[in-house]
Amino acid sequence: MLLEFRASNYKSFQEELVFSLIPAPKQKGLDYSVLKILADKKQYKGLCSAVIYGPNASGKTNIISAMDAFKSIVLRGNIRNDANSVEPNVAARMLQLIPNYANSVPKPVMFSITFIESGLHINYSFSLDIGGFMDSEYKRKVLSESLKINKNLIFDRNEGLYFNSLEKIQDFFVNALEQNIDSAIELAKSNLHDEELFLANGFKTMFSSRLVAIITDWLEKKFMVIYRADSMRIIRKFSDPKEDSIYIEKTLTEAAGYFGLNSNALGYMFDRDTKDAMLYSIFQSNGKKKAIHAEVFESYGTIRFVNIFPLVMSALLNGGTLIVDEFDASIHPMALMSIINIFHNDDININHAQLVFNTHNPIFLNPNVFRRDEIKFVDRNDDTNLSTLYSLSDFGTTGIKGVRKNEDYMKNYFIDRYGAIKDIDFTPVFESLMDVGKVV
């Protein structure tokens, strides 16, 4: 379960970005959408959802991009560019795109994440010197790195490497470490690499591969960050696929029926060239099944839903945190509302799944759908071009700027009470265009 993500000097977020899924204090009457989980015999609370608003180019996507870049760096274990990656978030594989372009001198990039997994409260953070914007030749360096388990510092990397409270994780030690721990510490201190994360390399090899596996497995399988959802395509794999065979996806077909797809089923066929199973629309005609590639036959909204829904299922079944850029694009609000309600349903969401997405649709600005601390805003300063993230709960509940539960959030947003909205008028553009065409 994700509790908090932080980043600084990431694209438009020059100052520290704090994305929190920890319930805000003093939210009276808002006891819904809160997940409770134990770690180290202590109970922690987390929000099961969040929605992010802001005008175009405000920095909403940069939040998701930062999470995706952080995940990518940790999983590959170094801060070198990844030339082999084809993921849509280019900044995750070309790190020179990360620093804010307005910096006059290079500033460190920082990432930090706090989450709960396998009964452990985990905090991992690092800061990087990767130069200035588009400086691909800069000699990069990990400036700092720290790991805390159940709020106990395990290691801290700055000018050197410091270990503390290793007895707190002795159940996770690699074989025979206890008898050789002093030697392992000295070896680790003398083998730090400027471009490599200690967690994914020395700590994993010499101290605790099990503990690192808990962290990386959560990042890889449960921290489901979908950057540029419009370019996403789910490709199924089968252990022993047969050519010309159709694999009907029963659950997906049933969900698509509720979504509005009633005339045909959905299934997968094995592609003999790519070895992938691609999505097809399946029809019954004259007693025989006929298949048409879904991207040719189905609407864009249906394809978007079909690609998203398996991720929703995975999050709910495995207790994942699903974070999606433009989750609602081309999907009807009623379908989205149903998915949101499922995450809010304590009887279904028993594995502490979370849903986070950005949107322009004001229908979710509703106190009966989202708590104040679940509604986030991103605003961008027109003079500095820097972004700021804040929550509706930051306004408090008293005073002139206070926000109360029974208020009309949508109306207040459109009259600019909360910021993160722009008054857009294209009239001057067309007036200028029409002037060009006038005959003098």
NORDANOR-V334927 format. One record per backbone hydrogen bond with DSSP energy under -1.0 kcal/mol. CO is the residue of the C=O (numbers start at 1). NH is the residue of the N-H. E is the energy in kcal/mol with one decimal. If there is no record, write none. Layout:
[[CO;NH;E] [CO;NH;E]]
This chain:
[[1;116;-2.1] [3;21;-3.1] [4;114;-2.7] [5;19;-3.2] [6;112;-2.1] [7;17;-4.1] [8;110;-1.6] [10;13;-2.5] [12;14;-1.2] [12;387;-2.9] [13;10;-2.2] [17;7;-1.8] [19;5;-2.5] [21;47;-3.6] [26;28;-1.1] [27;30;-1.6] [33;48;-1.9] [35;46;-2.3] [37;44;-3.2] [39;42;-1.5] [42;39;-2.6] [44;37;-2.4] [46;35;-3.8] [48;355;-2.0] [50;357;-1.7] [51;376;-3.1] [52;359;-2.4] [53;378;-2.4] [55;58;-1.4] [59;63;-1.1] [60;64;-1.0] [61;65;-2.7] [62;66;-2.3] [63;67;-1.8] [64;68;-2.3] [65;69;-2.7] [66;70;-2.5] [67;71;-2.3] [68;72;-2.3] [69;73;-2.5] [70;74;-2.3] [71;75;-2.3] [72;76;-1.8] [73;77;-1.6] [77;197;-2.1] [88;90;-1.4] [89;92;-1.4] [90;93;-1.3] [90;94;-2.1] [93;82;-1.8] [94;97;-2.1] [95;98;-1.8] [96;134;-2.9] [98;11;-3.6] [100;103;-1.4] [109;128;-3.1] [110;8;-1.7] [111;126;-2.4] [112;6;-3.0] [113;124;-2.2] [114;3;-2.8] [114;4;-1.9] [115;122;-3.1] [117;120;-1.7] [119;40;-1.3] [120;117;-2.0] [121;150;-3.5] [122;115;-2.4] [123;148;-2.9] [124;113;-2.3] [125;146;-2.5] [126;111;-2.6] [127;143;-1.9] [127;144;-1.5] [128;109;-2.6] [129;141;-1.9] [132;135;-2.0] [134;136;-1.4] [135;138;-1.0] [141;129;-3.0] [144;127;-1.9] [145;157;-3.6] [146;125;-2.1] [147;154;-3.2] [147;155;-1.1] [148;123;-2.5] [149;152;-1.9] [152;149;-2.3] [154;164;-2.2] [155;147;-1.9] [156;162;-2.8] [157;145;-1.7] [160;158;-2.1] [162;156;-2.7] [165;168;-1.5] [166;169;-1.5] [167;170;-1.0] [169;172;-2.2] [170;173;-1.1] [174;177;-1.7] [177;180;-1.2] [180;184;-2.3] [181;185;-2.3] [182;186;-2.1] [183;187;-2.4] [184;188;-2.4] [185;189;-2.3] [186;190;-1.5] [193;196;-1.6] [194;142;-2.5] [195;79;-2.4] [198;203;-2.6] [201;205;-2.5] [202;206;-2.9] [203;207;-1.8] [203;208;-2.5] [207;174;-1.9] [208;212;-1.8] [209;213;-2.2] [210;214;-1.7] [211;215;-1.7] [212;216;-3.1] [213;217;-2.6] [214;218;-1.5] [215;219;-2.2] [216;220;-2.7] [217;221;-2.8] [218;222;-2.0] [218;223;-2.2] [222;224;-1.4] [222;321;-3.6] [223;225;-1.3] [224;323;-2.9] [226;325;-2.4] [228;231;-2.0] [229;232;-1.3] [236;277;-2.1] [242;245;-1.5] [247;268;-2.3] [248;250;-1.0] [249;253;-2.6] [250;254;-2.5] [251;255;-2.5] [252;256;-2.6] [253;257;-1.7] [254;258;-1.6] [255;259;-2.0] [256;260;-1.5] [256;261;-3.4] [265;282;-2.9] [266;249;-2.1] [267;280;-3.2] [268;247;-2.9] [269;278;-2.1] [271;275;-2.3] [276;271;-3.4] [277;236;-1.4] [278;269;-2.1] [279;294;-1.7] [280;267;-2.3] [281;292;-2.2] [282;265;-2.1] [283;290;-3.1] [285;288;-1.7] [288;285;-3.3] [290;283;-3.2] [292;281;-3.3] [293;296;-1.7] [293;297;-1.6] [294;298;-2.9] [299;303;-2.2] [300;304;-2.5] [301;305;-2.3] [302;306;-2.8] [303;307;-2.1] [304;308;-2.0] [305;309;-3.0] [308;311;-1.0] [308;312;-1.6] [309;313;-2.6] [310;314;-2.4] [311;315;-2.5] [312;316;-2.2] [313;317;-2.5] [314;318;-2.3] [315;319;-1.4] [315;320;-2.0] [320;354;-2.3] [321;224;-2.0] [322;356;-2.8] [323;226;-3.6] [324;358;-1.2] [326;329;-1.4] [328;331;-1.8] [332;336;-1.8] [333;337;-2.8] [334;338;-1.7] [335;339;-1.8] [336;340;-2.6] [337;341;-2.4] [338;342;-1.6] [339;343;-1.7] [340;344;-1.5] [345;349;-3.3] [348;350;-2.2] [354;322;-3.0] [355;50;-1.8] [356;324;-2.6] [357;52;-2.2] [362;365;-2.0] [364;366;-2.3] [366;369;-2.1] [366;370;-2.5] [374;51;-2.6] [375;392;-2.5] [376;53;-2.6] [377;390;-2.3] [379;388;-2.4] [381;385;-2.5] [386;381;-2.5] [388;379;-2.3] [390;377;-3.4] [391;394;-1.3] [392;395;-1.3] [393;396;-1.4] [396;403;-3.1] [404;407;-1.6] [407;409;-1.2] [408;412;-2.4] [409;413;-2.1] [410;414;-2.0] [411;415;-1.3] [412;417;-2.7] [413;416;-1.5] [426;430;-1.6] [427;431;-2.7] [428;432;-2.3] [429;433;-2.0] [430;434;-2.7] [431;435;-1.9] [432;436;-1.6]]
